[in-house]
Each structure stands twice: as C-alpha cells, then as structure tokens.
C-alpha cells in the first residue's frame, strides 16, 4: 500500500514537471525550420521601406504605394489553401522547399522589374514572394507545434516565433541602410531636375537601389531550400494517424468550436498588430510632435520589445497555462490601449509602446491552441489560420477611416482595443470550447 502511494505520488510529480521544449533527435530539422521564422520576417518589414521608396522612385501617392501591402496580403490569402492541399499529399518538407523557391523567385524578379521600371512588375514580384511565404507559414507553424511533446506545443511555437521579430528588425535596418539613399528632393529641386531633363535619371537610380538586398535574400532562400531538401525530416504523426487515405476534410473542421473561434481571434489579433504598427509613427508625431526619424526609432524599439516578449512568454509557459497567459496579456493590452486612446501624449506613447511586448505571444499561441486535437485536419486547419491574417488588410483601413473622420489617430486605436477584447474572451473561454476535459 505504501509503495502504491509512493508510485502514485511520483507519477503526479512527474506529470507536473515542465514538458521538454526541444524534440529529442530532431534538432536539425527544428533549427532549419525555426530559421524560416527569421527569414520571412525580413521581407515583411522591408515592405514598410518599399512603400516610402516607391513613393519617391515612381512619384506615386500614398494610396498607390499602399498596393504594396495589398499585393502581399493577397499572396498570403490566395496561396495558403493550395499550400495545405499540396502538403496533404506530399508532406511538410515539400511545402518548405516549394515555399523557399517561390520566395527566391519573387526576389529575383526585382531585378527585371527595376530594369524595366514598372511599378506593376514590382507588385507581381511581391505577390510571388508572399505566395512563397504563405507556403512557409502554412507548413512551419503546425510542423513546429507538432514536432515534440503535444503538451509543450505552445511554448515550442512561441520560441520559434520569437525569431520572427528579429527578422523584422533586420528588414527595417537592411532597407534603411541599403535602399534609402537619404536624398529627398524639394519641389524646387524636382523642378530644376526636370528643366535639365535629369529627373528621370534620378527616379531610375532610386528604383535600382532595391535590387541588391532582394538578390541576396533570394540566394539565401535557395540555399536554405537545398539544405532542407537534403535533410531527413521526421514523420509528423497527424500526417498518418488516420490512415494514408484520410488527409482530413473541410467539413470536419466545423466540429471543432475552439478552432473556428481561433480563426476569428487570429483575424482580430493580426488586424490589431498590423494596425498598431502601421499608424504608430503617426501616433508618435501627433501626440508628442517628434520628428519622423525619432518616431521611427520608437517603432524600432517597440519591435524589439515584441521580440523580448516572444522569448519571455516561451519561458513563462513552463509555469502558466498558455491560454491563461494569453488572456492575461490581452487584458493588459486592453488597459494599455485605453490609456493610449484617452491620454495621447508621452503617457499614451509609452502605453502604446508596451503593447508590442504583450501582443508578442498572441499569434503563435492562438495558432497552437486552434490546432489542438485536429488530427488529420491539421494541415488544412493551419492554412485557414494563415489565411486569417487578412485581418491586417481589413482592420488597418478601418483605423484610417476613423482617424480621417474624427481627425484623431488616437481614436483609431479603438479598433485594436476591440480586437484584444475578443482575444481575451477566446483565451479564457473559446480556446477550450468543445475540447474534452483532459485537454483543458
């Protein structure tokens, strides 16, 4: 009897120990895929630089330059489902290789686009890049979540996702150093160049500056595709657990309320993230009257806070249930954004600055929670969660409309505030909807 009690106590203690984060025996595939999170962060934030650069090099207005983000989002949105359907048959590894090759192809297209000097050609190249990134995200997130102990999937995905903001910061720095020339002409200077027939040469020189950074990115993407192709990858259980003939069905996903709510939560979160960063510089300038360059430094700082948040949340999940930590962070952001809306100025600025730290865990945690218990439906479920990033394309313009209608960028942040309310509700309730008690 005493021995039985001892064994039982040991089992309980063992069950309470933190689950291993890294998959034993699969560290090389884990490293190769985790590096992809960094890699796709670079072009994502290079877009912010491209918008400004194309406004100069093609002499276009802001709405026209905004087509950069539209083309990018459409690549993600339209290719996520084909990526999932292909990986149902060929597996995750094929998704990684195809995604990297598409990514590389899109970056190489920047060369002829710059030579021809057509804005539409650049938009097509960006669409191809985003198509490749859609493959990578559709494959990488569920692969990392399932590569190891299911109980540590949220921590593992947060750890890998922590490298994404490092790529984002690198993208901003690469664009600033290698794409921006620092030459900003006044209307008088433009008129002078036009009279000397030199303005077209100036525009062409600005356009050509985008070639080298993107060619380097393309070479890295192709080399990484070769490394992944030559590396033996483990079989992920959900690919075969229901038999080779069953790869999941869309209608099956309707049976998982926690997954359906995760799609909405992800849509709301991505809209909040993209909207927050898109208007952050304007918020800083309107609230504190700082110059654009200082506001840009604040944006870089908040991206760094985002990265710190990713790493720290992966650690905290050893002690706090992922859905609870997600809910706590969402509530904190509700308070911070409310301060930013009600008290625009230095207090509001720092409140908005800190939201990036607390939003950092949301995408990977919602993703991992949504994939719980999907089995053979994991790939198509993951593709729908990737498609939900279209929230960034829809909620961000809504913020712009509010700012224009009420002449206040601070009021526009009511949109992210509402998004965090939904994320909090999902974390504390929706994430467990329909799941068996042992999954809670």
N, C-alpha and C positions, 0 to 999 in steps of 0.2 A: 504493500500500500504506500509506504514511504517512498519507494523507488518510483512508483507511478506518479506520485505528486511531483517528485523531482524532475522526471522526464517531462511532465506537463508544463512545469514552470519554465524549463529550459526551452520548450517549444514556443511558449508565449513570448519569452525574452527574445528568442531568435526572430520571431515574426515582427517584433517592434524595431529590430535593427534596420538602419537605412539600407535600402536595396543598392546593389552595385550600379554605378552610373555607366561605366565603360564595358562594352561587350567583350568577354574573355575570348581570346583567339581571333578577334575580328578588328583589331585596332587599325590595321592598314586601310581597309575599306571605310572604317569610321573616320579616319583622318582625311582620306581623299574626298569623301562626301561633305564633311564639315567645312573643308576649304572652299567648297562651292558657295556656302553661305556668304563668305567674304567676297568671292568673285562676283556674284550677281549684285552685291551692294554697290560696287563701283559704278556700273553704268546707270543704276537707278538714280544716284545723286549727281552724276555727270549731266543728267537731263536739266537740272536747275542751271547749270553753267551754260548748256547749249541754248536754252531759251534766251538768255541775255546775249550770247554770242550771235545767234541767228538774227536777233533784232538789229544788231549792228551790220552783220555781213550781208544780209538780204534787205536791209532797210524796211523791215516789217513792223507792224504794231503788236501790242501785247496779245490781243485775241488770236492773231495769226500765229504768233510764236507759241501760244498755248496748244496748238495742234501737235507739238512735240509730245506732251503728256497724253493727249487723246490717242495718238498712234501707238504709243507704248502700252496704254491700258487695253486697247483693242487686241494687241498681240497676245497679252496675257489672257484676256477673256475668251477669245475665239479658239486658242490652241490648247487650253487646259483639258478640255474634254477629249479631243483627238489624242492627246498625250496619254490620258488614262486608258483609252480604248486600246492603244498600241501596247502599253505596258501590261495590260491584262494578258496579252498573248506572248509578249517577248520578255517581260520582266523589267525590274527597275534599272538594271545595268544598261539595257538598250536605251531607256529614257535618258540616262545621264549622257551617254555618248552622242545620241541624236541632238539633245539639247545643247551640248557644248559645240557641236559642229554648226548648228544653226546660229548660235551666238557668234561664233567666229566668222561665219559667212556674212552676217549683218555688219560686223565691224569692218570687214574687208570692203564692203560696199561703200563705206565712207570715202574711199579713195576715188573711185569713178564719180561718185556724187559730187565731190569737191572739184574734180577736174571739169565736169560738165557744168557745175554751178547751178544746179536745180534744187530748190527747196523741197519739192515733191519727192525727189530721189532720196534725199536725206530722211524724209518721213517714212518712205518704204524701208530703208535700211534699219531705222529704229523699230519698225514693225517686225522685221525679221529677227532682230536682236531680242525683242521681248517675246517672240514666239519660242526662241530657244530657252529663254529664262523661264517661260511657262512650263516647259518640259522639266527643267531642273527643279523648280519649286514643287511641281506635282509629284516628282519622284523623291526628292530629298526629304521633305517633311515626314511623310509616312515611313520612309525607309529608316530614318534615324529613330523615329518613335518606336518602331518595331524591332530594332536591332539590339536586343538585350532583354532584360527583365521588364515585363509589362508594367510593374509597379513603379519603375523609375523612368517611364517614358516621358513624362512632362519635364522632369529635371534634365534628362538627356537632350531633349529637343531645345530647351532653354539654353543649355550650354552651347550647342551647335549654333543656334540662332544668335548667340552673343557675338559671334564673329561678323555678323552682317553689318552692324553699325560701324565696325572698324573699316569695312569696305566702303561704307557710305562716306565716312570722314575722308578716306583716301581718295574717293571720287571727287569730292569738293576740292581737295588740295591739288590733285592732278589737273583738274580743269582750271583752277586759279593760276597755277604756275605755267602750264604748257599751252593752254588755249587762250586765256585772256592776254591780250597784248599790252594792256594798260593805256592804249590810245583811244581816247573818247573825244570825238570831234564836236566842236560847237557848230551851230548853224552857219556862222560866218566862215568857219574853216571849210565846211562842206561846200558852201557856195564858191569859195576860192578854188577848191579842187575841181569842182565842176567846170569852172571857167577855163581851167588849164587842161581839161579832159583827163584828169588823174583820179577822179573819184571811183571809177570802175576798177582801176588797178588796186585802190585801197580796199574795196569790198572783196575783191578776189583774194588778196593777201590774208584778210581776216578769215575767209572761208577755208583756205588751205591749212590754217593752223589746227584744225580738228583732226587732220589725217594721222599724224604720228601717234598720239595717245591711243587712238582706236585700233591702229595696226598692231601696236604692242599688245593690247588687250586680246586681239584676235589670235595672235601667236600663242599667248598663254592658254587661251581656251582650247586650241587644237592640241597643244602638248598635253594638257590635262585629260583630254578625251583619249589620247593614246595611252596614258598611264592607267586610266580606269579600264579601258578595253583589255589591257594586258594583265590586269589584276583579277585574281579569283575572288568572286563575291559569294557570300553565304546565301543559302536559300531562305527567304523570308517565309515564315510559317503560313501567313494568311494567303500566300500565293497558291498553296496546295492543300490546305487543311480541309477543303470541302470537295476535293477531287479535281482532277485535271479538267473535267468538262464543265465545272462550275466556277466562273470568274466573277460572279455577282451580277445583280440586276438593279436598274434604277428604281424599279417599283419596291424592291426590298428595303430601300432606304427610308421609305415612308413609315416603316415600322419602328424607327428609332427617333423618338421625340428629341432626345438630347442632341442628336446630330443635326436635325432640322433647325433647332434653336441655335446651334453653333454657327450655322451659315449666316443667320441674321446677326448674331453677335459679332462675327468676323467682319461682315459688311459694315456694321456700325463702327467697330474699332478702327478699321483701315480708313474709313472716312474721317474719323477723329484725328488719326495720326497725320494723314496727308494734309488735311485742312489746317491743323495746328502749325505744321512746319511751313506750309505754303504762304501763310499770312503772318508768320512770326516776325519777319523783318519789318513789315509794315506796322505791326503792333508796337514793336520797339520804337520805331521812329515817331509814330503818332503819340505814344504815351510818354516818351522821355525826350523826344526831339534830338535824338542822337543821329549822327551821320550814317549813311548806308554802310560804310565799312565797319563801323563799330557794331552796328546791328548784325552784320554778317559774322563777326566774331562771337556774338551771343548765340547765333544759330549754330555755329561750330561747337560751342560749349554745350548746348543742350543736346546735340548729337552724341557728344562724349558722355554726358550723363545717361543717355539712353543705353550706351554700351556697358557702363558700370552697372546699371540696373539689370541687364541681362545676366551678367556673371553672378551678381549677388543673389538674384532670385533663384538661380540654379542651386546655390548653396542653401538658401533658406528652405527650399522644398524638401530638404532632408528632415526638417522638423515640423513644417506646416503643410497641411494638405494643399495640393496645387489649386483646387477650386476655391479654398478659403483665402489663400494668399492673393489669388486673382480678384476676389471680391473685396478684400481689404484695400488693395491698390486702386481698384475702381472707385471706391468710396473716397479715398484720399484725393483722387483726381477730380471728383465732383466738387469737393471743397476748394481745391486749388483753382479750378477754372472759374468757380463762382467768385472767388476773390479777384481773379483777373478781369472778370466782366464788371464787377461792382466798383473796383478800385484801380482803374487804369492809371499807371504811373510806375514808379520804381517798385512799389509793393506788388502791384499786379504783374509787372515784368518778371520778378523773381518767382512768383507763384506759377506763371506760365512756363518759366524756365524749368521748374522742378517737375512739371507734368511728364516730361520725357522720361525721367527716371522711373516713374510709376506706371507708365504705359508700356515699358520695355518688355514685360513678361507676357503681355496680352495675346499677341499673335500666336506664338508657339504653344502657349497654354491652352487657348481656345482650340487650336488645331488638334493637339493631342487629346484633349477631353472629348472633342467631337468624334474622333476615330475609335474611341473605346467600343469594343465588342462588335465592330462592323464585320470582322472575319473576311470572307472573300469579296466583300463590298468595299474594302479599304481603299483600293486604287481609285474607283470612281467617286467615292466619298471625298478622298483627298483632292480630286480635280474640282469638285464643286466648291470646296473650301478655298481653293486657289482662285476660282472664278469670282468669289465674293469680294475680292479686292477691288472690284468695280465700284465699291462704295466710295473709294477715293476720287473717282471721276464724277460721281453724282453729288456727294455731300459738299465737296470743296466749292463748286459753283454756287451752291445754295448759300454758303457763307458769304460769297462775293455779292450775291443779290441782297442779302440782309445788310451788309456793310454799305452798299450803294444806296439802299432805300432809306436807311436811318443815319447815314453819314457817320458811322461808328464801327470801326473794326472790332472794338471790344464786344459789342453786342453780337457780332457774328459768331463769337465763341460759345454762344448758347447752343449751337449745333453739336460741337464736341461734348458739351456738358450733358445734353440729352443722350448722346451715344454712350457715355460712361454710365448713365443710369441703367440702360439696358444691359450693358456688360456686367454690372453689379448684380442685377436680377438673374442673369444667366448663371453667374458664378455660384450664387447662394441657393439656386433652385433648379434652373433649367439644365445645368450640366449633369444632373443625376436623374432627370426625368426619364422614366421608362427602363432604367437600368436595374438589374437585380440587386438585392441588398448587399451581397458580397462585393459588389463593385463600388459601393459607396464608402 
